[in-house]
Amino acid sequence: MKTKILILSILLLLTPIFAQTGSLTLETVYFNNVEVFYIADFDFNNGMNNPDIFEYALRYEAPDGDGTPGSGTPIKISIEFEMIANVPSLGLDNRRIIYIRTLPFDFNGEVSISTKDLDLNMDNIYYTDGRELTGIKEDEFEFIPEEEFTQLQTAILSGLKLPAGDYIFNFSVEPVASAGIAPLSERQVISVGNPSDLELVSPGGALDDNIEVFSQYPLFQWESTDFMWTEGSCDECGYFIRVSEYDPTIHSSVDEALNDQSNLPHPDKGQFFQLPSQIVAAGAGRGDLLTANNTFQYPFSDAKPLEEGKTYVWQIKKVYPTTSGSEVIESDIFAFSIPAMGSEGESGTRSSAATNTYLQILEQIIDADTYNAMFSGELEGFLPTGVVTLNDTQQLTQDQLQSLAAQILSGQISIKSISIE
């Protein structure tokens, strides 16, 4: 009997503590990457004017609730938000831009808190079930001094490169007098460089340079600082290309040619062709974090073929995310010519062989050293018959070979061996 009484006593002691714990969680709904950070875009007097960078979901389930919204005993919490900037070009070294801490307030349910909710008032936050979240009052507030803020704005307007640096967001929730519930926090860092640089590398150069390219499927290359964007928050971000024919009899400039009927995109609707992107990190909410390469192989399909004996111009457009929305820069325009079969270039035979479609495809899917070793020796002057066999069994048409080559170039499949008979 004494044992039973002892056990009952322990249960009675534990019950009040358990009743206060409940379940408090903090989850990142989305965090949109930006590449240019304009501090002047933030308005902490009215958060609705702030850039949409992140959203957190904060939830509390009271252990004594009946399942209806707001039922049970609420928990008291305090919210803290801080943004820090490290921008060497402006002398910002772990400089606190904004800091907000609230007085403890009652919380019971689920809310979504974004950068648009963070301001001096914080009185426009509602539970997801429609109830207003009341009692949020400012306890501590710090904002970069107006004089220093004005200097930052002046620096931006004068062309100083603000983006280079790190921007740190700290968001935390502190339970007050709630035994068994730990504080929660989320920390996000945006590291940016100078995404406005964009220079073409190859093929081609200035129109007067008369640069020849011995391939109808050239590899386009450019130099640019890597950048990332969040799928869904900036669907227009990435690299874009446009390739058009230059005809000196009808075009007075490379700009006029570029804006005429294009080979890529095709059919032409007066736009640029969006280049493929790659996933950097899988994301929730608004989508994955994406980036893009600074090379692009002229496609074997879904484009108007480039032809021998013609000159082409091309340009790259870069669209990247900023706190003010997406920004666009365009490269210079390069020009290149594809010699006609049999024309004299570096080698008459080399030019003839390169203009053969099958050899052009082969040249793209194997490395340059292997290709040159194969066709500068006993195979010099070789022209394929057009019979291509896959895995010693399946004979491929030219279209099937082009499709296969596209998969190889995109990394979907790899080559085990190639033999020429």
N, C-alpha and C positions, 0 to 999 in steps of 0.2 A: 504493500500500500504506500509506503514511504517513497518507493521508487516512482510510482505513478504521479504522486504529488509533485515530486521534483521535476519530472518531465513537463508537467502542465505549467509549472512556474516558469520554466525556460521559454516555453512557447508564448506565454503572456508577455515576457520581457522582449522577445524578438519581434512581435507583431507590430508595435508602433514604429519601430525603425524601418521595417519593410514597407509600411504604408507610405513613408515619405520618399522612398527612392524613385519609383516610377521609371520611365524610360525617356531620356533626353538625347537626341541625336542631331548632328549637323552634317549636311551632305552638300557637295558641290554639284549644282544642277548643270552649270556650264561656266566656262572661263574662256572668253574670246581673246585670241592672240591679236596684238596690234604691233606694227613695225615702226610707227612714228608716234611719239607720245607728246601731245601738246598739253602742257599743264593748264594753259589758259582755257582749255575746253571744259574744265571742271567748274561747277558753280555750287558751292556748298551752302549758299543761302537758299537755293532751290534745286534739290537733287534731281528733279525731273529733267533738268537741262544737262545732266552729266552724261558722258559716253556710256553705252551699255557694254560693260566689260565682263561682269560676273553676276551670278545669281546663286545664292545658297538657300537650301531648304532646312529650316529649323523646326523640330517636332518635339512635343512632349505629350506623353500618354500617362495620365494620372492612374495610379493603381486602384483607386476607389471609384473610378468612373464607370458609367453604365453603357459606354460605347457611343453615346450621342456627343456631338461637337461641344467642347467646353465643359463637359460633365466632370465631376471629381474635384479634388483639391488642387488649385494651381500651384505652380512652383515660382519662386522669386528668382529672377536672373538679372544680370547686367551685361550689356553688349559693349564691346570695344572694337574700334576700327582704326587702322593706321595705314597711311601710305608714305613710303620712304623713297627718295630718289638719289641715285648715284649717277651724276652726269658730269664727267671730268671737264668737258668743254665749257661748262658754266660754273665750275667750282663747287658743285653740289656733292658733298661727301657724306653719305648716310643722312641726308637732310630730310627731316620730317616735314612733309608738305601739309598733311592734315592728320589730326588725331581727334577722335570722338569717343567719349565714355559716358554711358547713361547711368542714371540712378537705378537702383533695383526696382523692378516692376513685376506684376503678376503675369504669368504666361501659362497658357493651357490650350494646346492645339497645334496647328501647323501653319507656318508663314513662309513666304518666299521673300528674301531680302536681296536686293541688287544694288548696284552703284547708284541707281536712280532714287533709292530710298534713303541714302546717306546724306543728311544735311543737318543744319542747326536745329531744325524743327522736328524731324522724324515723326511727323504726326499723320502721315499718309500711308501707314502700313496696316494691312487687313489680313485676317486669317483667311485661309483658302476656302473656308465655308462661308465667308462674307462678313463675319464679325469684325469690328474694328479693334485693333490692338491699342489699348489705351494705357496711360500712365507712363509713357516714355518721356523722361525729362533729361536734359543735359546735366551731367555732373562735371565733366572736364571737357574743354575744347581748346584745340590749338591749331592755328592756321598760319602758314608762312606769312611774315609781315607784308603789309601792302606795298611798302617801298621795294622790298626784294622781289615781290610778285610782279611789280611794274617793270623792274629790270629784266626779268625773265621774258615778259611780253615784248619788250624792246629788242631783246636779243633774237627772239624768234622772227620779228618783223624785219630785222636787219640782215637776216639770212644765216645767222649762226646755226650750226647743225645741232639741234637739240636732241635728236633721237639717240645718239650714241650713249649708252649707259644701261643701268638696271633700275627697274621700277618694282618695288616690293609692296605687296598687299598683305596685311595681317588682319584677320578677322577672328574674334574669339567671343565665347559665351561663358560667363562665370555664374554658376549656381550660388545662391546666397542662403546660408543656413539650411542646406539640404544634405543630410547625411547620406553617404553612399553614392552620390552623383559627382563625377569628376568634371572639371572644366573641359571645354571643347574648343578647338582652334583649327583654322585653315590658313595656310601660308602659300602665296603664289608669287612667283618672280617672273617678270617679263624682261628678257635681255634683248636689246635691239642694237643694231649698228646703223649704217647709213644705206638704206635700200634704194636711194635715188641714183646710184651709179649703174650704168648700162652701156657696154661697149661691144660691138660686133667683132668677131674674130675671123671666121671663115664660113662659107666660101666667098671670094670676091674682095672688093675694095671700091675705091673711087671709079666712076665710069671711065675716066680717061686712062686708068691703069690697064684696061683690057685684059683682065685676069680670066684665064680659061680653066674650066673644070671638066675633067674627063669622066664624068659620071652623070647619068640622068636621075640619080637618086643620091644627091650629095648629103653630107652630114652638116647641118647648120650648128655653129657654135658661137657662144657669146660669153662675156665676162660680166658677172653681176653678184653682189653680195646676196648670200642665201637669205631667204625670208620665209615666214610661215603664216598661215591664216587658218581660221576655224571654219570648217564646212558649215554652211547654213547662215553664218553671220556675214560672210563675204563671198557669195557665190560668183561674183564677177572678178575675184582675185586670181592671180596666176600669170603665166606667160602666154602671149598670143603672137602669131606669126602671119605675115601676108607676103605672098610671092606672086609677082606679075611679070608678064613679058614686056621688055623694052624694045620698041620699034622706032628707030631714029627718023623714019619717014612720017610718023604721026605724033611722036612725043617730043616735046621740047625740053623735058627735064625728067629726072628719075622720079620726082614727086608725082608728075603727071602720069607716068607709066604705072607707078604703084597704085594709084587711085583708079586706073582703068580696069578692065576685066582681069580678074586674078586667076592664076592656076591653082592656088590654095589660099582661101577655101574655094571649093568648087562644088556646086554652082555658086557663083559670086553674088552676094547680097550687100556688097559694100562694107563688109565687116572683116575682122581678123579671125584666124582659126585658133581656137583655144587648145593649148598643148596639154598633154596628160599630166596629172598630178600624182604624188605618192603620199601614202599615209605615214606620218611621223609617229603619231600616238592615237590609239583608239579613244574616242570620247563619248560621253553621254550627252543627253539633252540635245544640243544644237548640232552635234556631229563631230567628226574626227578632226585632228590637227593635221594639216596638209602642207606639203612643200612641192617644189618642181625642179627638174634638172635644167641645166643651162646648155643642153644639146638636144637636137631633134633631127631624126632621120626623115628625109622626104619620103612620104608614104608611097607604098606600092599600089594602094587602092584608095578610093574616095578622094582623089585629087586629079586634076588635069595633068597628064604626063608632060614633063619637060622634053623639049625636042632639040635634036642636033641642029647646029647652025643658027641658033637663036641666043639672044641675050636676055637675062632675067634680073630683076631687082627684088630685094627683100628687106623686111624691117621687122623688128621685135618690139612688142608693146608689153610693158610690165605694169601690173595693177596690184597694189599692196595695201593692207589695212592700216588706218591711223585712227586716233581717237576722234577725228573730225569726219570719218568715213573713208572710203577708198580713194587713193590718189593714183594718177596715171602718168607714166613717163614713156617716151618713145625713143628708140635708138636712131642713129643715123641710118641712111639707106645705102646698102651695098649692092654692087652690080657684078655679074659674072656671065661668061659666055660658055656655051657647050659647042665645041668644034664639030663640023660636019664629018661624017665618016670619010676616011681617006685624007682629011686635011692634015697638013704638017704642023705638028706641035713639038712636044719633047721627043716624040718618036711617031712616025707615021703609022707603024704597026701597032704601037701602044694605043694610039687614038682609035684605030679601027676596032681593036679588040674591046676597048672600054665601052664603045657605043653599042656593043651587042648586049641586049637585055639580060641574057643569062649570065654573062660574065659580070655585068654590073651588080646583079643580085649576089653572086658569089663573092665579089669584092667587098660587099658590105657585111657579110656574115662571117668572114674569117679575118684574122688580123692582117695588117698591111705587109708585114715581113713574110708571112707564109704565102700570101698572094703573089708578091714580087718574086719570091724564090721559085714558085711554080711556073710563072709565065714569063720570066726573063731568061730562062734556059731553053731546054728542049721543047717546051710548050709555047715558045714565043711565036706569035702569029696564029695560034690555035683559035679556031672559032667553033663553038659547040654546035652539035646537030639539032639540039632541042629535045633530046631524049634524056629525061631525068628520072632516076629510080630511087625510091625511098625504101630503106631497109631490105634492099635486094628483091623486093616483091612488087611494090606499088609504083606504077609509072605516073608521074605528076604532069599536069598541064602547067603552062606558064602562070596562070592565075593561082593555081594551087601552090606553086612554088613561091609566088609573091606573098601569099597568105602565111605560108610556113616561115618565110624569112621575117615577116613582121612579128611573129611570135618569138622568134629567136632574138631579134633586136630588142624586144620589150622584156626579155628575160623569162618568158613563160616556159620555154623549153631550151635545151642546150644541145650542141652538136657532139656526137661521140666520135665520128670519123667521116672523112670525105675522100672519095677515090675518083680518079678521072681515067677513062679508058679510051 
